[in-house]
Structures are given as structure tokens and as C-alpha cells.
Amino acid sequence: MARRGGLTVNAVENLRAKNTRYEVPDPACPGLYLQVHPSGAKSWCYRFRFAGKSRKLTIGAAYTENGIEVIKIGDARDIAD
């Protein structure tokens, strides 16, 4: 299913590493974030609330520091849903 207003493959590929880890939310899937690590590796995570507490689940690597795609954006959205 196509989603509007979310991260695109090109947007994910073009995110660059900074001195510190940062997160970019996916507007098409509430709670889904892409973490960009200083090494250049990118990973998907999902934030949610359980028993009144905020939790974070790391789904897995989106891209390695060498730019190899591991988990596609559509698959990460399916897991988060």
C-alpha cells in the first residue's frame, strides 16, 4: 500500500552521518524512526508506550556503513504496524 508524506528511499539514502546519532521520524508511520549513527550506519526503531512507559524497539539495520540496504522502508513500516 502506498503511503503519502513519508520518508522515501532517496531521502533515506541521502541522510548523512553527523558527529552524534540522530533520529528522523517517518510521518507515514507514527512511532517509526530512522537512526543515523556517526559511523554512517542507519537503523530502524519503533517508539511506543506500554504500561504507561515509553519504550523503544530496534527493528534492525536499514543500511550498513558501506551503503548496503538490509531492511527496506516498506518492510520496516510493516513491522511497525
N, C-alpha and C positions, 0 to 999 in steps of 0.2 A: 504494500500500500504506500503510495507517495504521500509525503508529508510536506507541508508548506512552512517556510520560515525557520527551518532547522539548519544545522551545520551541513555543509556539503563536503563531498570528497576533496574538492580543490581547497576549500577553506582549511580542512584538517591537515592536508599535505603541506600547506603554506605556513602553518604556525611554526615559529622558530623558537629555539631554546633561549632562555634568559639565565641570569645568574642564580635565580631561585625558581623553585617549582611553582607553576601557576595552573589554574583551572579555568576552562572555558565551558559554560553551560550550553546544552543543546536545547533551544527553545521548542523544538518539535516533540521533546520527550521530557516532561518535568522530572527532575531528580538526576538526569543523566549528565555527566560531566566528562570532559576530556582533560586529563592531566598531562602537562608538558613538563618534562624533567630537564634539569640542566644538562644532562648527557645528550639530550635530543630525543630520547625515547618518549613515546606517548602511550598512555593507557586510559582505559575507560573505567569510570567508577560511578556508582549509583548511591545517592544520598536519600535517606528515608527516616521516618520516625517509627519506633517500635517501643511499646510500653512507656510512652511519654519521653523517650530519649532519642536524640539524633544519632543515627548510625550511618556508616559508610561501608559499602561493599565494593571491593575492587573486582571488576569483571574480567579484565585481562589486558594484555598489550594491544594497542591499536597499530603502532609502528615501532620497530626497533630503532636504535640509534643509527642503523645503516639504511633506514628508509624502507624496510621490508614490512609490508602490510600483514598483520596477523589476524585481528578481528575487525571485520568491516563495520561501517557505521550502522547499516541495516540490522546486522546481527546483534550489535550492542543495544539497539533500540528494542529488538525483540526480547532480549534477555531482561532489560529494564522493565518492559511492560509486564 
